[in-house]
């Protein structure tokens, strides 16, 4: 019998598969389709201090082997997340969850984390310093080692729970950003967020997305994601949550060999709402095929 368990920042997961923030709502929506307790955990929809309607539409466009999105962190704000969304999630999910937090200033990150910190069911914070679809924050923090470290240190001061910093691929040296987060007190890093992209409508001769640019996700970005996870594994000693185009159990193994302790499945949830369930159910078969007894033993195995 193979062992699919992994330990993420000191907490054991039944398996390494985590739905990525922004692709799984607040989780309870998917509980109508299958028992979401089979997940390792889940990263719920990106939460900001104040409510956000998001960017104007159209804000999603298809692309070869992927999709562009510029949703813009639409969410009801942290107060309603705590009072309305999380109680509904905890009715159907009995494991610790990952709180994905975004902000437009260091102070906003800190205040949002402070408010969520008292929620008992939150096991980790995933601090998103890498969203390419918002103005006045988001990715600007994730493209500078100094800014990344500043946000990490500030959040570290207000919570004892593990913090995982979500990194942007839209940089020339992702390893230096990861090292800055580690220096600032991060317990882990997650990567990659979406790659900045654009599509143009040939009839209107204008960008398909109202925001002009959007984040590219899906299988198209997987080789970039694997490369960056591999590079970051060599640069830091903290665990990595890998993501970017994962759609199969084989993809999970590839990311773990590159250095990931756990993985997040994003765009595939929008194609197939049963994607995470299917990957988890297929994982033992793939492990047996490649003679893997325990996932713990293959983390970073390609190095």
C-alpha positions in Angstrom: 0.0 0.0 0.0 1.5 3.3 -1.1 1.7 6.3 1.3 0.3 9.6 -0.2 0.7 11.6 3.0 3.0 14.7 3.2 3.8 17.2 5.9 3.3 20.9 5.0 4.9 23.3 7.5 4.4 20.8 10.3 0.8 19.7 9.4 0.2 16.3 7.9 -1.9 16.2 4.7 -3.6 13.0 3.5 -2.2 13.8 0.1 -0.4 16.7 -1.5 -3.3 17.9 -3.7 -4.8 21.4 -3.0 -7.3 23.3 -5.1 -5.7 26.7 -5.9 -7.2 29.9 -4.7 -9.6 31.5 -7.2 -10.5 28.3 -8.9 -12.4 26.6 -6.1 -14.5 29.4 -4.6 -14.9 29.0 -0.9 -15.0 25.2 -1.2 -18.5 24.5 -0.2 -19.7 25.0 -3.8 -17.8 21.9 -4.8 -19.1 19.9 -1.8 -22.3 19.6 -3.8 -20.4 17.5 -6.3 -18.2 15.2 -4.1 -16.8 14.8 -0.6 -14.1 17.5 -0.5 -12.7 16.0 2.7 -10.6 13.8 0.4 -8.5 16.9 -0.5 -5.1 17.5 1.2 -6.5 20.9 2.0 -7.8 23.8 0.0 -6.8 27.4 -0.6 -10.0 29.5 -0.5 -10.7 32.5 -2.7 -8.3 35.4 -2.4 -9.5 37.7 0.3 -8.8 41.4 0.7 -9.5 43.9 3.5 -12.3 45.6 1.7 -14.9 44.1 -0.7 -13.9 44.1 -4.4 -16.1 43.8 -7.4 -13.1 43.0 -9.5 -12.1 44.2 -13.0 -14.6 45.1 -15.7 -15.8 42.4 -18.1 -14.9 40.7 -20.3 -12.2 39.4 -18.0 -11.6 35.8 -19.2 -10.3 34.6 -22.6 -9.3 31.2 -23.9 -5.8 30.6 -25.2 -4.0 27.6 -26.7 -3.5 25.1 -23.9 -4.7 27.5 -21.3 -6.7 30.6 -20.4 -6.2 34.3 -19.6 -8.0 35.8 -16.6 -8.2 39.3 -15.2 -10.9 38.8 -12.6 -9.2 41.2 -10.3 -9.6 39.6 -6.9 -13.4 39.8 -6.7 -14.4 38.9 -3.1 -16.8 40.1 -0.4 -14.0 41.4 1.9 -12.6 39.8 5.0 -15.4 40.6 7.4 -18.0 38.8 5.2 -15.5 36.0 4.5 -15.3 35.4 8.3 -19.0 35.8 9.0 -20.6 34.2 6.0 -18.3 32.2 3.8 -16.1 30.3 6.2 -19.0 29.0 8.4 -20.5 27.4 5.3 -17.1 25.9 4.4 -16.6 24.5 7.8 -20.0 22.8 7.7 -18.7 20.5 4.9 -14.9 20.4 5.4 -13.2 19.2 8.6 -9.6 19.8 7.9 -7.5 23.0 8.3 -7.7 25.3 5.3 -5.3 27.7 3.6 -6.3 31.4 3.7 -5.2 33.2 0.6 -4.7 36.9 1.4 -4.0 39.9 -1.0 -3.5 43.5 -0.3 -2.6 46.9 -1.9 -0.3 48.0 0.9 1.7 46.3 3.7 -0.9 47.6 6.2 -3.8 45.9 4.3 -2.0 42.6 4.3 -1.4 42.9 8.1 -4.9 43.9 9.0 -6.5 41.2 6.9 -4.2 38.5 8.4 -4.9 39.8 11.9 -8.6 39.5 11.4 -8.4 36.0 9.9 -5.8 34.8 12.5 -8.5 34.2 15.1 -10.4 31.8 12.9 -9.7 28.4 14.3 -10.1 26.4 11.1 -7.3 28.3 9.3 -4.1 26.3 9.2 -1.9 28.3 6.9 -1.8 31.8 5.3 -1.0 32.0 1.6 0.1 35.5 1.1 -0.4 36.5 -2.5 2.2 39.0 -3.6 1.9 38.0 -7.2 -1.4 38.8 -8.7 -0.8 40.4 -12.2 -4.4 41.6 -12.7 -4.8 44.4 -10.1 -3.4 47.9 -10.0 -1.7 49.5 -7.0 -0.5 46.4 -5.3 -0.4 42.7 -5.9 2.4 41.8 -8.3 4.4 45.0 -7.4 5.3 43.4 -4.1 6.3 40.1 -5.7 8.8 41.5 -8.2 11.2 43.1 -5.7 13.1 41.0 -3.1 13.1 44.0 -0.7 9.3 44.5 -1.0 8.7 40.7 -0.7 10.7 40.5 2.4 9.0 43.6 3.9 5.5 42.1 3.4 6.7 38.8 4.8 8.2 40.3 8.0 5.1 42.4 8.6 2.7 39.5 8.3 5.1 37.3 10.4 4.7 39.7 13.3 0.9 39.3 13.6 0.5 35.5 13.3 2.0 32.4 14.7 0.4 30.3 12.0 2.6 29.2 9.0 2.8 31.7 6.2 3.4 30.6 2.6 4.3 33.4 0.2 2.8 33.1 -3.3 5.4 34.1 -5.9 5.1 35.7 -9.3 6.8 34.1 -12.4 6.9 37.6 -14.0 10.5 38.2 -12.7 14.0 37.6 -14.0 15.2 35.8 -10.8 12.5 34.0 -8.8 15.1 32.4 -6.6 16.2 35.7 -5.2 12.5 36.6 -4.3 12.1 33.2 -2.6 15.3 33.7 -0.6 14.0 37.2 0.5 10.8 35.6 1.7 12.7 33.0 3.6 14.8 35.7 5.2 11.7 37.6 6.2 10.3 34.6 8.1 8.2 32.7 5.6 7.5 29.1 6.4 7.1 28.2 2.8 6.6 29.6 -0.7 4.0 28.7 -3.4 4.7 29.1 -7.1 3.9 29.9 -9.8 1.1 32.4 -10.1 0.0 33.2 -13.6 2.2 34.6 -16.4 1.2 38.0 -17.8 -0.3 37.6 -21.3 -2.6 39.2 -23.9 -4.9 38.2 -26.7 -6.2 40.5 -29.5 -9.6 40.2 -31.3 -8.9 40.3 -35.0 -12.3 41.8 -35.8 -12.3 44.7 -33.3 -8.5 45.0 -33.3 -8.6 45.4 -29.6 -7.6 43.2 -26.6 -10.1 40.5 -25.8 -9.9 41.3 -22.1 -11.1 44.7 -20.9 -8.1 45.0 -18.6 -5.9 44.5 -21.8 -3.7 42.0 -20.1 -4.4 38.9 -18.0 -2.8 36.0 -16.2 -2.1 33.0 -18.4 -2.8 29.6 -16.6 -3.2 26.0 -17.6 -1.0 23.4 -19.3 0.8 26.1 -21.4 2.7 27.3 -18.3 3.6 24.0 -16.8 7.2 23.7 -18.1 7.9 27.3 -16.8 6.4 26.3 -13.4 8.5 23.1 -13.1 11.7 25.0 -14.0 11.0 27.7 -11.3 10.1 25.1 -8.6 13.4 23.4 -9.4 15.3 26.6 -9.1 13.7 27.7 -5.9 14.3 24.2 -4.3 18.0 24.8 -4.8 17.8 28.3 -3.2 15.7 27.8 0.0 15.3 25.3 2.8 11.6 26.0 3.4 8.9 23.8 1.7 7.5 24.6 -1.7 3.9 24.3 -2.9 4.1 23.9 -6.7 1.5 24.9 -9.2 1.0 25.8 -12.9 -0.8 23.6 -15.4 -1.3 20.5 -13.2 -4.0 18.3 -14.6 -3.0 14.7 -13.8 -1.4 12.5 -11.1 1.7 12.3 -13.3 2.0 16.1 -13.1 1.9 15.9 -9.3 4.9 13.5 -9.3 6.8 15.7 -11.7 6.4 18.8 -9.5 7.4 16.9 -6.4 10.5 15.6 -8.2 11.4 19.2 -9.0 11.1 20.1 -5.3 7.5 20.6 -4.3 6.2 19.2 -1.0 2.5 19.8 -2.1 0.8 21.1 -5.3 -2.1 23.3 -6.2 -4.5 22.5 -9.0 -5.9 25.7 -10.6 -7.3 26.1 -14.1 -8.1 22.4 -14.5 -10.9 22.9 -11.9 -12.6 25.3 -14.3 -12.4 22.6 -17.1 -13.3 19.7 -14.9 -14.9 20.4 -11.5 -13.9 16.8 -10.5 -10.2 17.3 -11.4 -8.8 17.3 -7.8 -10.8 14.2 -6.9 -9.7 12.4 -10.1 -6.1 13.2 -9.5 -6.2 12.1 -5.9 -7.9 8.8 -6.8 -5.4 8.1 -9.6 -2.3 9.0 -7.5 -1.8 5.5 -5.9 -1.8 3.9 -9.4 0.8 6.3 -10.7 2.9 5.8 -7.6 2.9 2.0 -8.1 3.7 2.4 -11.8 6.8 4.4 -11.0 7.7 2.2 -7.9 7.1 5.1 -5.4 6.2 3.8 -1.9 5.9 7.1 -0.2 5.6 10.6 -1.7 7.9 12.0 1.1 10.9 10.1 -0.5 10.6 11.8 -3.9 10.5 15.5 -2.9 13.4 17.1 -4.8 14.3 13.7 -6.3 15.3 15.2 -9.7 18.2 17.2 -8.1 
